[in-house]
């Protein structure tokens, strides 16, 4: 069985995690809303991920809402020593499955308590402030009130570490003046590379960068160059895209998500896929566009 440990490790605050992790978002129903189509399969995916060496799971109580956290608790509680569960706060779901900002201090506190309750924890390992911005893209603006509220919950012992999601470099610097930031989770992949400079800056500080939509999100990556490299390496395009991210910078932690055991195994196999110089050069050209 392919092991997540093949990708190496990196610090996540006081923890050390395998760079190949797992994102739980896709365990919820369509549009990340409602229960999974196959609850037993969802539980099996979580258990196999951990059995395969995944010790970094990304989730949120607004996935479902409440669905993925309750699945994680059912599948994995009591949690294996060394398993790090990272959650995020800052949004709620509308009855129509819309994503709505929930950034007021009292809303953030309520979300932290929801995560604690549904995960069955007394303290959360890492909480990311999910800044809404343009939903899937960051937008400038002060995040001082929100991050201060989370820092106060950290001081009360409800959170061990704080991180950020969907933010600009300026917002990272603003948050760091309030409390330590151990990770940044932004949209980044082979063709969406706006954060190249931010990844380097965070790496110099030993801060983890966790790309969301590493495989393109709701619009999977498609590229002739990517497919050609995958064919030559005897891998799938998505495996090559994940391997490229692992090779891109040592502070990148991956959290590809799936509700399928077959896809989980495919993703985990990326941890041992090594790109040669020719493949790396070919993939460097993919960033200029989705085609080719």
C-alpha positions as CSV (number, residue, x, y, z in Angstrom):
1,X,0.0,0.0,0.0
2,X,1.3,3.5,-0.9
3,X,2.2,5.5,2.2
4,X,1.7,9.2,2.7
5,X,5.1,9.2,4.4
6,X,6.8,8.9,1.0
7,X,6.3,12.6,0.5
8,X,8.4,13.6,3.5
9,X,7.4,15.9,6.4
10,X,7.2,19.5,7.3
11,X,6.4,21.5,10.5
12,X,2.9,22.6,11.2
13,X,3.3,24.7,14.3
14,X,4.6,22.4,17.0
15,X,3.5,19.4,15.0
16,X,5.4,17.5,12.3
17,X,3.1,16.2,9.6
18,X,3.5,14.2,6.4
19,X,3.3,16.5,3.4
20,X,0.7,14.3,1.8
21,X,-2.5,14.9,3.8
22,X,-6.2,14.6,3.1
23,X,-9.0,17.2,2.7
24,X,-12.4,16.1,3.9
25,X,-14.6,18.6,1.9
26,X,-15.7,16.1,-0.7
27,X,-17.1,13.7,1.9
28,X,-20.2,15.9,2.1
29,X,-23.0,15.8,-0.4
30,X,-23.2,17.6,-3.8
31,X,-22.0,21.2,-3.6
32,X,-20.4,20.3,-0.2
33,X,-24.0,20.3,1.2
34,X,-25.9,17.7,3.0
35,X,-25.0,14.1,3.8
36,X,-22.8,11.9,1.6
37,X,-24.3,9.6,-1.0
38,X,-22.6,6.7,0.6
39,X,-21.8,7.2,4.4
40,X,-20.1,3.8,4.7
41,X,-17.7,4.7,1.8
42,X,-16.9,8.1,3.4
43,X,-16.0,6.4,6.7
44,X,-13.8,3.8,4.8
45,X,-11.9,6.6,3.0
46,X,-11.1,8.4,6.3
47,X,-9.9,5.1,7.9
48,X,-7.8,4.1,4.9
49,X,-6.2,7.6,4.7
50,X,-5.0,7.4,8.3
51,X,-4.0,3.7,7.9
52,X,-1.9,4.8,4.9
53,X,0.1,7.4,6.9
54,X,-2.0,10.5,6.5
55,X,-1.7,12.5,9.8
56,X,-3.0,15.9,8.5
57,X,-6.7,16.1,7.8
58,X,-8.3,19.4,6.7
59,X,-11.9,20.0,7.5
60,X,-14.5,22.6,8.5
61,X,-17.8,22.6,10.3
62,X,-19.3,24.5,7.4
63,X,-18.7,21.5,5.1
64,X,-22.2,20.0,5.1
65,X,-22.6,21.9,7.4
66,X,-21.4,19.7,10.3
67,X,-21.3,16.6,8.0
68,X,-17.5,16.1,7.5
69,X,-16.6,16.8,11.2
70,X,-19.2,14.2,12.4
71,X,-17.9,11.7,9.9
72,X,-14.4,12.3,11.0
73,X,-15.4,11.7,14.6
74,X,-17.4,8.6,13.8
75,X,-14.5,7.1,11.7
76,X,-11.5,8.1,13.8
77,X,-12.4,9.0,17.4
78,X,-10.6,8.4,19.7
79,X,-7.9,9.9,17.5
80,X,-4.6,8.3,16.8
81,X,-1.7,10.0,18.5
82,X,0.0,12.4,16.1
83,X,-3.1,13.0,13.9
84,X,-3.5,16.7,13.3
85,X,-6.9,18.0,12.4
86,X,-7.0,21.5,10.9
87,X,-10.3,23.3,10.6
88,X,-11.4,26.7,9.4
89,X,-14.0,29.3,10.5
90,X,-15.4,32.4,8.9
91,X,-18.4,31.2,6.8
92,X,-21.7,29.6,7.2
93,X,-24.0,27.9,4.7
94,X,-27.3,29.2,3.5
95,X,-30.3,27.0,3.0
96,X,-29.7,27.1,-0.7
97,X,-26.1,25.8,-0.2
98,X,-24.6,29.3,-0.6
99,X,-21.4,30.3,1.2
100,X,-22.1,33.3,3.5
101,X,-19.5,35.3,5.5
102,X,-19.6,34.8,9.3
103,X,-16.7,37.0,10.4
104,X,-18.0,38.7,13.5
105,X,-16.2,37.8,16.7
106,X,-19.2,36.1,18.2
107,X,-19.7,34.1,15.0
108,X,-16.1,33.0,15.0
109,X,-16.4,31.9,18.6
110,X,-19.5,30.0,17.9
111,X,-17.8,28.2,15.0
112,X,-14.9,27.2,17.2
113,X,-17.3,25.7,19.7
114,X,-19.2,23.9,16.9
115,X,-15.9,22.4,15.6
116,X,-14.9,21.3,19.1
117,X,-18.3,19.6,19.7
118,X,-18.7,17.9,16.4
119,X,-15.1,16.7,16.3
120,X,-15.2,15.5,19.9
121,X,-12.2,17.6,21.0
122,X,-11.4,19.8,24.0
123,X,-8.9,21.9,22.0
124,X,-8.5,22.3,18.2
125,X,-5.0,21.7,16.8
126,X,-5.1,24.4,14.1
127,X,-7.8,26.9,13.2
128,X,-7.6,28.8,9.9
129,X,-9.4,32.1,9.6
130,X,-11.1,31.7,6.2
131,X,-11.3,35.3,4.8
132,X,-14.2,35.5,2.3
133,X,-12.7,38.1,0.0
134,X,-14.1,37.2,-3.4
135,X,-15.0,33.8,-2.2
136,X,-12.3,31.8,-3.9
137,X,-9.8,34.7,-4.4
138,X,-8.3,37.0,-1.7
139,X,-9.1,40.7,-1.6
140,X,-7.3,43.4,0.4
141,X,-8.8,44.7,3.6
142,X,-8.0,44.5,7.3
143,X,-8.5,41.2,9.1
144,X,-7.4,42.6,12.5
145,X,-10.8,42.2,14.3
146,X,-11.3,38.6,13.1
147,X,-7.8,37.4,13.8
148,X,-7.7,39.1,17.2
149,X,-10.9,37.3,18.1
150,X,-9.3,33.9,17.3
151,X,-6.1,34.9,19.1
152,X,-8.2,35.5,22.2
153,X,-9.7,32.0,21.9
154,X,-6.2,30.6,21.5
155,X,-5.2,32.4,24.7
156,X,-8.2,30.7,26.5
157,X,-6.8,27.3,25.5
158,X,-9.4,26.4,22.9
159,X,-6.9,26.5,20.0
160,X,-3.3,25.4,19.7
161,X,-2.3,27.2,16.5
162,X,-3.7,29.7,14.1
163,X,-3.6,29.9,10.3
164,X,-5.1,31.8,7.4
165,X,-7.0,31.0,4.3
166,X,-7.8,33.0,1.1
167,X,-5.5,35.9,2.1
168,X,-3.0,38.3,0.6
169,X,0.6,38.8,1.7
170,X,-0.3,42.0,3.4
171,X,-3.0,40.3,5.4
172,X,-0.5,37.6,6.5
173,X,1.8,40.3,7.8
174,X,-1.1,42.0,9.6
175,X,-2.0,38.8,11.3
176,X,1.6,38.1,12.3
177,X,1.6,41.3,14.3
178,X,-1.3,39.8,16.4
179,X,-0.3,36.2,16.8
180,X,1.9,33.5,15.2
181,X,0.7,32.1,11.9
182,X,1.6,28.5,11.2
183,X,0.0,28.0,7.8
184,X,-1.6,29.7,4.9
185,X,-4.2,28.0,2.7
186,X,-4.8,29.6,-0.6
187,X,-5.8,28.7,-4.2
188,X,-2.8,27.4,-6.0
189,X,-2.0,24.7,-8.5
190,X,0.0,23.9,-11.6
191,X,-1.8,26.6,-13.7
192,X,-3.0,29.0,-11.0
193,X,0.3,30.4,-9.6
194,X,-0.4,33.8,-8.3
195,X,1.1,32.9,-4.9
196,X,4.6,32.0,-6.1
197,X,6.3,34.9,-4.2
198,X,4.2,34.2,-1.1
199,X,5.2,30.6,-1.0
200,X,8.8,31.5,-1.0
201,X,8.4,34.2,1.7
202,X,6.5,31.7,3.9
203,X,9.1,29.0,3.3
204,X,11.8,31.3,4.5
205,X,10.0,31.6,7.8
206,X,9.3,27.9,8.1
207,X,5.5,28.4,7.6
208,X,3.5,25.8,5.8
209,X,1.6,26.6,2.6
210,X,-1.4,24.5,1.9
211,X,-2.9,24.9,-1.6
212,X,-6.6,24.4,-2.0
213,X,-8.0,23.3,-5.3
214,X,-4.6,21.6,-6.0
215,X,-6.2,19.7,-8.9
216,X,-8.3,22.6,-10.1
217,X,-11.3,22.3,-7.8
218,X,-14.7,22.3,-9.4
219,X,-13.0,22.6,-12.8
220,X,-10.3,19.9,-13.0
221,X,-7.0,20.7,-14.6
222,X,-6.8,20.0,-18.3
223,X,-3.6,20.4,-20.3
224,X,-2.1,18.6,-23.3
225,X,1.4,19.0,-21.8
226,X,0.3,17.6,-18.5
227,X,-1.3,14.6,-20.1
228,X,1.8,14.0,-22.2
229,X,4.1,14.0,-19.2
230,X,1.7,11.7,-17.4
231,X,1.7,9.2,-20.3
232,X,5.4,9.2,-20.4
233,X,5.7,8.6,-16.7
234,X,3.0,6.0,-16.6
235,X,0.9,8.1,-14.2
236,X,-2.4,10.0,-14.3
237,X,-2.4,13.7,-15.0
238,X,-3.7,14.4,-11.5
239,X,-0.9,12.4,-10.0
240,X,1.6,14.4,-11.9
241,X,-0.1,17.7,-10.8
242,X,0.2,16.6,-7.2
243,X,3.8,15.5,-7.6
244,X,4.6,18.9,-9.2
245,X,3.3,20.6,-6.1
246,X,5.4,18.5,-3.8
247,X,8.4,19.3,-5.9
248,X,7.5,23.0,-6.1
249,X,8.6,23.9,-2.5
250,X,9.4,21.9,0.6
251,X,6.9,23.9,2.7
252,X,3.9,22.9,0.6
253,X,1.5,20.5,2.3
254,X,-1.1,18.7,0.2
255,X,-4.7,18.0,1.1
256,X,-6.3,16.5,-2.0
257,X,-9.8,15.4,-1.3
258,X,-12.0,12.6,-2.5
259,X,-14.9,10.4,-1.4
260,X,-13.6,7.4,-3.4
261,X,-11.2,4.8,-2.1
262,X,-9.8,4.3,-5.6
263,X,-9.1,8.1,-6.0
264,X,-7.6,8.2,-2.5
265,X,-5.1,5.5,-3.4
266,X,-4.3,7.3,-6.7
267,X,-3.7,10.5,-4.8
268,X,-1.5,8.9,-2.2
269,X,0.6,7.2,-4.9
270,X,1.7,10.8,-5.9
271,X,3.8,10.9,-2.8
272,X,6.3,8.5,-4.3
273,X,6.2,10.0,-7.9
274,X,9.4,11.8,-8.8
275,X,9.6,14.2,-11.8
276,X,12.8,14.2,-13.9
277,X,14.2,17.4,-15.4
278,X,12.5,16.9,-18.7
279,X,9.1,16.6,-17.0
280,X,9.7,19.5,-14.7
281,X,10.6,21.7,-17.7
282,X,7.6,20.6,-19.7
283,X,5.3,21.3,-16.7
284,X,6.8,24.8,-16.2
285,X,5.3,25.8,-19.5
286,X,1.8,24.7,-18.4
287,X,1.5,27.7,-16.1
288,X,1.2,30.0,-19.1
289,X,-2.2,28.6,-20.0
290,X,-4.6,25.7,-19.6
291,X,-4.1,24.4,-23.1
292,X,-1.0,23.1,-25.0
